[in-house]
Amino acid sequence: MLNVRLLGTGQALPARIVPTREAAARCGVDPDLWTARTGVHARHWLSGDETVLTLGAQAARHALASAGLALADVDVLLNASGSQAQPIPDGAALLARELGLHGRAAYSLHGTCLSFLLAVQHAALLIHTRQARHVLIVSSEAGSRGLNPRQPESALLIGDGAAAALLGPATQDGQGLEAARFETYPDGADHTRIRGGGSLLTPSDRHVTPEDFTFDMHGLQVLRLAREVVPGYLECLRPGLSVGLPGIDRVIPHQASRAGLQLMARCGWPEERTEVTLPHLGNVIAASVPLTLHQAREAGRAPDGDTLLLVGTGAGLTVGGLIWTL
């Protein structure tokens, strides 16, 4: 058990709400068919002066206010985002500048859609070992900026938004991170990717195209691999999770897709104990889990004392989850 407490959460969503009918028109596909396929009715997309940095800072300030703490109380800032503002400097430095945070540790943990879960585990280790007292985690995503309208499977799935969480020392017995596990299956590395932007494919390469810098996903292959590995992974995280929810009060899943949520339902997890934000937010990449956690907390469905399962998949293919008693 890593003794760590969730002190506060916050969110920031772009002002523009895009219904699936509008998004489907960009792709030239039937909106009703693709609403049924993706499970997404609407999503938020960046507009105007909004950026991943302005949204991330807004969510961070919201989390600090909900915890009753100030920016000066933050020892470590963790940027846990899949879509970065730019390659260099690290996105955490840009976010720290946006917040006005100076002289504190600020760095990123990048595991695409599982970045927030990795950051929670890392923050818990820092707090449990007394290397830090308060750790602020921010996940801010602008996936809409890299969508390919010729791939409606992803172009109609992704939404933008940011969420933040402030973690501190546990104050009660039994409060903390009980288990954390991550597994990577690199056979799925090419199923979800953005080819450009790194050293393997640069804008100066002879055969590069703008499409190389857009999101490329092969959802059926991802789902097939996930079906193979998720049940065994869940049993390693906690025996019995592949067929039920032993000792779990509520599930906070990554909102990968309608098919992804159905895969979890096949494990025997009751619908009424699984938090779902996919229909009105879409898949907000790494911000999906903290946004879903925040909205559950705001609605009173994940109060202090509850034991949560935070779980999902990310590009790689990586499977990850945490068991956390709040």
Helices and strands as residue ranges (DSSP letters): E 4-12, E 16-19, H 20-27, H 31-38, E 42-45, H 52-67, G 71-73, E 76-79, H 91-99, E 105-108, G 112-114, H 115-128, E 135-141, G 143-146, H 152-155, E 161-169, E 176-184, G 186-188, E 192-193, G 210-213, E 216-217, H 219-237, E 250-253, H 258-265, G 271-273, H 278-281, G 285-287, H 288-298, E 307-314, E 318-325
